Amino acid sequence: MLNFRKNNNINNSIELNQKREILQSENLRDKSEENQLIALKQMLDSMPINVMTCDPHDLTINYVNETSLKTLRTLEHLIPCKADELLGQCIDIFHKNPAHQLGDEVLDLQVSAIYGPDGEYTAACLVWNVITDKVRAEEDTKRLMTMVDNMPINVMMAEPEGCTITYANKTCVET
């Protein structure tokens, strides 16, 4: 009987050691996952693009990266709260009418669905950029090209090497 108890104690001791090893392994895995999450957040915060996420059901903003905060601080006069107060706000605060954007500013918006491990739609990820200057430059270029195309004189452009014609306005084509 003593021999059985001794073996039972050894078995219990082995089981206890195995359980400790499993717990240590799980703790290391948890720490590793935590470190990965911290690294991902740091990566998102340091990216030179604007990133925000929101709850797909009520559109509550639940993440804003540092680049977004920096950009939004320059647009605070167009939104009803400070950039640093965005967390917990509805994404629709960016415009009185959701069909419109921020005042005269033009934004390029790209939304992606974020899915959890079970395939459930867990967040909407918004990558965005203020493209007002780019849009204005494109409009100016288009307007200038229309003016040149409609000038009453012949206008042509050619490559410097080989003199290949690359552009001829309407007047040039019609004469």
Summary of the structure (lengths in Angstrom):
residues: 175
radius of gyration: 30.7
end to end distance: 116.9
largest distance: 116.9
contacts: 382
relative contact order: 0.08
helix: 49%
strand: 21%
